[in-house]
């Protein structure tokens, strides 16, 4: 262990190349502010939009301003060495090039504990197409979809409206709700700007509900919350503006669904977490039909992480405060690393 004065050295990795760069920085600010300085020595590692790494020198509790100690393209030999000199890494990187297993692979090479899902689970859950396949294999209900690649004919067996999504992106970026064949063509074209694989997915009417999960081998589910969106871009669904602009959504805990549906959401949240081999944390998103049937929408391995983000707020409502949540996640990262160190490779 490389802790100093009994404190745990935590490297908070933030930013990244994805369109969710600014969201990552906001999450990181909250984490840095909430880490107890008597227990943790926080180091910042910022990744800019071009993929260059800014390694903070010494202890920092605010984001790097101006020039940092050094700016490094990825990969380099010194980046794993630098990250390897801490006790645990807290990657707060939303979307591609961070939430998709790429940074997790770097941390595995460096041999350093890190918070959240491993390489395989991160890559799986980022890919909506593969994630759905695994869920179906475990008898977990998901919305029906067809997957389209460049040059494939556009097929829509579901009627209208339908959702069109890039397979590997988050925060509703590149997603459209299409109400006609013309809108479908435009939606697919937009989605292909963000990924080489696109999902055309059935519209599931009902209540949108989210549930947070915490743990490694024996994960627990939070109280679920109902999402009531007020998107500012004219959308009638939970789009980017509804997620991140002030007043864009309301979170109702517990959700206004029958008690048995709440229990079903919590059950499926844990089952989805386990089936995708997640560890540490995840937020699982659902639709609850008027009939009470529950459908898994997707699983986010690094959800928004401010103190008022849905993931943290749901656990706050469940009796786990934001600082305690951080403590648990760091301990889970250390526990997993120690457990896996006993394996023979």
N, C-alpha and C positions, 0 to 999 in steps of 0.2 A: 504494500500500500504506500502511496506517495503523499498521504495527508500530512499537513503541517500543523503543529500545536494541537493535535487531536482532531482537527477538522478534516472533513472529506473534501477533496478537490473535485469540483464539478465543472466540466467544460460544456457550456451552453452553445450549441451550434444553431445558427439562425440564418435567415435570408434565403439564398438559393436561386436557382435559375428559372424557376417556374413562375407562372403568372400570379401565384399566391405569395410572392416575395414579401410584400408589405404586411400581409396577414401574419406571416411568420415572425416578422420583427415585433409586431404588437404582442404576439404570444410570448416572445422571449423577454420583452420588457416586464411583463407580469411575473414570469418565473424568476427573473433576477431580483425583482423587488421583494418577492415572497420567501426566497431562500434565507434561512436564519443565518446571519453572519457569524454567530458564535459556533455554529455547527458545520457550516460549509464555506469553503473558499471557492468563489465563482470566477471562472475564466471564460472570456467570450471569444467565440470563433464565428466571424461573419463571412458569409459567402455572397459575393455580388452577383448581379444578373448575368455576367459573362462567365461565371464559374470560378472566379479567383477567390482565394481564401485570405482573409485578413485575420492574422493571429494576434490576439491581444497580448501585450507583455505585462506580466504581473497580474495582480487581482483587479478586476473591474466589475462594477455593479451597474454600469450603464453601457449602452451600445457604443462601440468605437466611433469616435468623431475624427474627421480629418484622416491623416495617414496613420496606418497601424504599424506594428513592428516590422512586418514584411508582408508582401502580397505574393501569393503563390498560385500558379495554375495547377489544376488537378489532372493527373496524379503526379505527385513528387514523393521522393523518399522521406522528406522532412515532415510532411503532413502526418503520416501515420506515427512517426517518432514523436511529434509534438503531442498528438492526441493520446499516445501511449503513456505519457508522463502525468496522467491524471487518474483519479480513482474511478470515475464514471463519466460518461458522456451523455448529455441530454439533448438529443437531436430534435429540434423543433422546426422541421422543414416540411412544409405542406406541398403535396403534389409531386410531379416528376422530379428526378434528381435529388431525392431526399426521403420521400415517403415510400418510394418504390423498391427499396432494397439496395440501391446503389451505394448510399452512404453507410448502410448497415454492413455491406460487404467490406468496405474500407475499414470499418471498426473491427470487424472480425479479423481481418489481416493484421491490424494493429494489436490485437489481443486485449482490447480494453472493454470493460463492461459498458453497456449502453441501455438507456431506457427504451422500452417499447418492443414492438414485434421484430423478429429476426428477418433474415434475408428472404427466405421462401415465403413467409406469411406476408411480408411487406409487398413483395412483387405480386403475389396472388391477389391480395385485396385491392391493389391499385388497378388491376385489370378487371373491369366489371364483367367481361365475357367469361374469363376463367373462373372468377369468383362464383358466378352463378352456376357454372358447371359443377363445382365442388359442392355447393349448397344442395343442388338437385341430387347429387350422389348420396348426400346424407339426409335426404327426405326433408329438407328445410324449404318451405315454400318461398319462391321468388317470382317476380313479375316475368311474364313471357317476353321473349325478344328474338329478333333475328340479327345476325352479325354480318356486316357488309365490309368488304375490303375494296381497295381501288380496282376499278374495272368490273366489279360485280354488279349484276342488275339490282335495282332497288326494289325490295319486296316489302309489302305491308299487309300481312294477313289479319291485322287486328282492327281495321277500321280507324275512324278518327274520333277524337284526337289521338296522337301518339307522341311519345318523346323520342328525340334523337340526341344521342350522347357520344362524345369521344370515349373510347374504351378506357383510356388511362389519363384522366384528368380529374381535378376536384373543384370544389366551390362553385359548381354549376357553370363553370367556364365552358363555352362552346355548346351548351345544351339549348335546345329549342323545343317548343311544344307546337306541333304542326297540326293544322285543322283541314288541310286539303292536299291533293297531290302536288300542287305548285309549291306550297309551303314545305312539303316534305322534301322536294328536290333541293330547295334553298337551304333547308336545315342540314341535310346530308353534306352539301357543299361546305357549309360553315364548319361542321364537325370535322371534316377531312382537313381543314386548316390546322387542326390541333392534334390529330392522330391519324395513323394509317389504318386504323380499325374503328368502326363506328357501330353503335347499337341502335336499332329501331325497336322501341320497347312499348308494350301496351300501356295505355293509361289505366291506372288503378284508382278509381274514385274512393274517397274515404278520408279518414283523419290521418295526418302525418304525425308520427310519434318517434321519439328518439330515446335511446337508452344507453347509459355508459356502463362499461365493464372494466374491472380492475382485478389483477391477479396473474399468477403464473399457472400452477397446476390446479388450483381450486379457485377459479375466478368468481367474483361476485358481481351482481347487477345492481345498478342504482334504481331508485324510483324512476319510471319513465316520465317524459314530458311531452306535451302536445305542442306542436309548432303551428302558430297562427301567423301567416305571412302577410305583409303589407308592402309588397315590392313596389319600388318607385319607378320602375322602367315599364310600367304598364302590363307586367306579367301577372297572371293569376296563379302563380305557383312559386315555390321557394327558390327564387333565383338569387344571383350574386348580391343585388342591392338589398333584398330582404334579409340575407344572411349577415351582411356586414355594415350596412348603414344604420345610423342611430334611428330607432323607431321602426326598423324594417320588419320586425317580428316580435311576437309575444310568446313567452314560454309558460305554459300552464302545467303545474305539477300539483297533484297527479293529473293525467290526461282525462278528458271527459269521455271515457269509454268504460264499458262494464268491467267489474273487478276481475272476472275470468279472463278478459282480454289483456288487462294489465299483467296478470300472472303469465299469460302466454307470451307477451312481449319479453318479459324478463327471462323466461325459459329459452326462447329462441335467441335472445341476445347472447346468453352464455353458450348455447349450442353452436351458434355461428362462430363465436370466438374460438371455441375448442376445435371445431371442424377445420378452420383455416389455420390452426396451429399458432394463433396469436399468443403473445405474452405481454405482460405489463398493462397496457391500456388499449382501449378501442371504444369508439362510439358506433352503435349499430342503429341504422335508420330503417323505419318501417312505415307501411301503410296498413291501417286497420279499416277493413270494409264495414259497411253498414250492418252486414250480417254478423260482425264480430270476428270474421276470419282475419288472420294476421299474415302479412306478406313482408318478407325482408327486402329492402331496397338495396342497401349497400352497407359496407363496413369500412370505417375510417380508422386507420392505425395510428395516425398522428392528427387528431382533430384539433380545431382551434383551441388554444390553451390559455386565454386570458382568464382572470378570475371570474368574469361574467360570461364566458363562453359556455355553450350548452353542456359540454362534458363536465366541467368543473361545477357548474351550477347544479346539475342533477345530483352530484355527490354531496354538495353543500346541503341540498334539501334532504339528502339521505343520512345526514349526520357526520359527514367527513369534510372538514374544512379544507380550503385550498392549500395552506401550508402543510397540513397533515397528508393531503393527497400527494404532494411533492415528496414528502418523506417516504411514503409507502412505495412510490414509483422508483425512487433511488434504491431502496432496500431490495425491491424485486429485481432490479437490474443486477445488483451485487449477488443476490441469491442465485440467479440463473447462471451467472458467470462462474461462480464456485461450483455449481452442480455440473455444468458442462466441462469444467476443467478436469473432472474425474474420468471423463471418457477417454478411450484409447483411439487415436486416429492413425 
